Amino acid sequence: MAEYADKFDGKSYPLAWNTSYAKMGTQWRGRFDVSGYTEFLDLSGNVLELGSGDGNTACALVPHCGNLYCIDIAKTSFMTLGMKDPRFHRAVADARILPFRTGSFSAVISRHVLTHAVPGDDIAMMKETARVLATGGMVLIEVFSPGDMRSGKGKEIFPRTYLREEGLVWRFYLGQELDALVKEAGLSVRHFQILSRKVRHDGEIYPRESIIMMASKA
Ligand SMILES: C[S@@+](CC[C@H](N)C(=O)[O-])C[C@H]1O[C@@H](n2cnc3c(N)ncnc32)[C@H](O)[C@@H]1O
């Protein structure tokens, strides 16, 4: 077994993101097009983005939001250019234990955050999401699925869940896994979509694949 995998700490592993942003700064591209989802999301009030990273999604969301709250476990993520936008409320916080009151948000956005959580932490995040959502509120989730070009890289520490040398976890969800998770957290699935596309790097074509799910709190 690789040495780095032996040192895996099931609680503190997301802090590897601190080193990632300190080294690489802004790193996420492919701006999120929220327009296809605004019909179903109430963005006019308090909106929470989990794992806001370098602001790739937050910058697309903020023109549509009443109050956008961005949380990320990596304090270095808030040093990136995108996160300096004065319109965001920001906090260093863990999506597994959110520092917000029950029912505070009309919408929660969680793009590529569950993708970096091991089993057990996935349901903790989903239950916290369900708790902070107001009744009638909606969460939008995006996760990678096994058809993505990044699947399989690193040491497999749980099914379809890989630990990379820099200490980051990458997980690739089956549709039914995400469906079960959301239902276990007490939410109702309202939308399920598989996004498949091809990207070109250095003349080669690679597959990208993710799942977008929307779920509401009754
Ligand atoms: C791939 S980035 C996604 C950034 C952004 N959501 C986007 O769509 O561009 C994943 C982010 O989730 C954050 N993250 C991972 N685990 C977390 C946790 N337990 N609580 C809060 N943030 C977490 C990481 O620090 C990182 O910034």
The ligand as an SDF file (V2000), in Angstrom:
LIG
                    3D

 27 29  0  0  0  0  0  0  0  0999 V2000
  -13.4760   21.0390   -6.3560 C   0  0  0  0  0  0  0  0  0  0  0  0
  -13.6290   22.3770   -5.2500 S   0  0  0  0  0  0  0  0  0  0  0  0
  -15.1810   23.0360   -5.7870 C   0  0  0  0  0  0  0  0  0  0  0  0
  -15.2480   24.5290   -5.6870 C   0  0  0  0  0  0  0  0  0  0  0  0
  -16.5590   25.1710   -6.1090 C   0  0  0  0  0  0  0  0  0  0  0  0
  -17.7040   24.5970   -5.4080 N   0  0  0  0  0  0  0  0  0  0  0  0
  -16.7860   25.0880   -7.5940 C   0  0  0  0  0  0  0  0  0  0  0  0
  -17.7870   24.5290   -8.0120 O   0  0  0  0  0  0  0  0  0  0  0  0
  -15.9790   25.6020   -8.3670 O   0  0  0  0  0  0  0  0  0  0  0  0
  -14.0970   21.5700   -3.7320 C   0  0  0  0  0  0  0  0  0  0  0  0
  -14.1250   22.5160   -2.5470 C   0  0  0  0  0  0  0  0  0  0  0  0
  -14.7510   21.8880   -1.4330 O   0  0  0  0  0  0  0  0  0  0  0  0
  -14.0770   22.2570   -0.2490 C   0  0  0  0  0  0  0  0  0  0  0  0
  -14.3490   21.2550    0.7870 N   0  0  0  0  0  0  0  0  0  0  0  0
  -13.9900   19.9570    0.8040 C   0  0  0  0  0  0  0  0  0  0  0  0
  -14.4350   19.3630    1.9240 N   0  0  0  0  0  0  0  0  0  0  0  0
  -15.1070   20.3160    2.6380 C   0  0  0  0  0  0  0  0  0  0  0  0
  -15.7910   20.3270    3.8880 C   0  0  0  0  0  0  0  0  0  0  0  0
  -15.8780   19.2400    4.6490 N   0  0  0  0  0  0  0  0  0  0  0  0
  -16.3720   21.4740    4.2970 N   0  0  0  0  0  0  0  0  0  0  0  0
  -16.2780   22.6090    3.5370 C   0  0  0  0  0  0  0  0  0  0  0  0
  -15.6200   22.6620    2.3540 N   0  0  0  0  0  0  0  0  0  0  0  0
  -15.0530   21.5190    1.9090 C   0  0  0  0  0  0  0  0  0  0  0  0
  -12.6100   22.3200   -0.6760 C   0  0  0  0  0  0  0  0  0  0  0  0
  -11.8100   23.0930    0.1960 O   0  0  0  0  0  0  0  0  0  0  0  0
  -12.7280   22.9110   -2.0800 C   0  0  0  0  0  0  0  0  0  0  0  0
  -12.6070   24.3140   -2.0780 O   0  0  0  0  0  0  0  0  0  0  0  0
  1  2  1  0
  2  3  1  0
  2 10  1  0
  3  4  1  0
  4  5  1  0
  5  6  1  0
  5  7  1  0
  7  8  2  0
  7  9  1  0
 10 11  1  0
 11 12  1  0
 11 26  1  0
 12 13  1  0
 13 14  1  0
 13 24  1  0
 14 15  1  0
 14 23  1  0
 15 16  2  0
 16 17  1  0
 17 18  1  0
 17 23  2  0
 18 19  1  0
 18 20  2  0
 20 21  1  0
 21 22  2  0
 22 23  1  0
 24 25  1  0
 24 26  1  0
 26 27  1  0
M  CHG  2   2   1   9  -1
M  END
$$$$
